[in-house]
Amino acid sequence: METMTACPTSTVTILACEKIAKTFKENIYELSRIRNDWDPGYATSINVWVNDTIDKYYLGNKESIDYSRFVEWHDIMIAGMQGLKVLRASIKVDFKHDKPFLKNFFEKHGYTEFFSDAKNGDHLSLHKFLTTFANNLDEETRKK
């Protein structure tokens, strides 16, 4: 089996680091409310530092990301996830009396291992989930 890289590692690293920094930035003020040694002024200084770091290290690397292709990839992945959410709900209703089938289906097709993280925005889990689902969907399951 040939491995194909759809997104360069450097791009993934940039996107992941930027996401972590932005998430931390969004939560700084909440952290300052529960941390004894933090006050709003300290949170503001950290916020400025995070902004400066993003400007310095990530904005300059944005040219390595083809934004239109990233948006297209993201939209396709999310559309796949939405379709599999609907399928999951439908299968739960249609086979509610066949618990062994449900358990086997959800384990075999990646729902058990990847669905929760994928639903919460983890792109790697989403990719693994979509790939597992596509690879394990057989004709017998399709007919059922």
N, C-alpha and C positions, 0 to 999 in steps of 0.2 A: 504494500500500500504506500503510495506516494503522499508525503505530507506537503500541504500547500499553505503558505503563510499569506493570509489576506491582509494583514495589518502589520507593518514592521514593528519590531520590539521597541524601538526608540519611541515610536508614536504612542504605543500602549503605555509605556512608562510615563511619558509626558502627560497623557490624559489621566492616568491613575493618580499621579502626584498632584496634578491640578485639582482633581476632584476631592482628594483628601484635604488639601489646603483650603479649598472653598468650604467644605463641610465644617472643618475646624473653625474657620472664620465665622461661619453662621452660628456656631455654638459657643463662641467665646463669652458673650454676655451672660448666657445661661450659666456657664461654668463659674463666672465671677460671682454669681448669686449664691452658689453652694460651696465654693472654696473659701475657707477662712482667710487665707493669705492673699486673695485676689480682691481688688476693688474695681469699679468701672474704669478708673484711670489706667490701671494695669491692663485691663482687657482692651482698652483703646490702643495702648502702645503695642500690644501683641497684634491687634488687627492691622495697624499701620505696618508692622514688620511683615506680616503675611502678604499684604498688598504689595509691598516693595519687593518681596521675594518672588511673587508671581510675575510682576512686571520685569524683573531682572532676568529670571531664568526661563520662564515659560512663554511669554509673549514673543520673545526672539526666536523660539523654536516652532512657532505656529506654522511657518512655511513648510515644515516637514509633514504637515497634515493637510490633505486635500479636503477642505471643509465640506464641499458639496458631496463628495464620495462618502465622507463620514456620516453626514445627515442621511444619505440614501441607505447606507448600511444599517444605521440606527433604526430608521423607519421600517425597514424590512424585518429586522429582528423583533421589534416591538409588535408589528403586525402578526408575525408568527406566534408570539407569546399570547396575544389577544385571542387568536384563533384557538390555541390550545387551552386557554382558560375556558372558553365556551364549550369546547369538546369535553373537558373535564367535568364541568357542571352537568352536561347532557348525559355523560356516561354514568355519573353518580345517580342521576334520576332513573335512567333506563335500566340500570342493573342493580338497583338498591337491594334486591332480594338475593343477588348472587355475589355474596361477599368474597368467596375465593377468587372469582373472576376479577372483581375490582382490585383486590390486593395484588394479584398477579399482573394485571394490566398496568397499574400505577408503578409497580416496581420495575417491570420490564421496559417501560417506555420513558423512564427518567423522572416521573412525577415525584416519587418518594425522595430521590436523592437531590434533585436540582430545582424543583418547582418553587419552593418557598424563597430561596435566595434569588432566583431569576425574577420572581414577582416583585422582589424588593429592590431591583435595580442592579444586581450583580451581573455584568455583561458576560463574564466568563461562564458563570452558571447558566445563563440564558443560552449561550452558544452550545455548551455541553448538553443542555436539555433538548434543544432543537435537533442537534446531531443524533443524540441517543434515540429520540422519538422517531426520526426519519429512518435510522438504521434498523430499528427493531419492529417497525410496523410491517407486519406480514399479511398475506392475502387472507388467511383465516380470521385474523382480527378485524380486517376491513369488512369482511362479510357479516361478521357478528354484529 
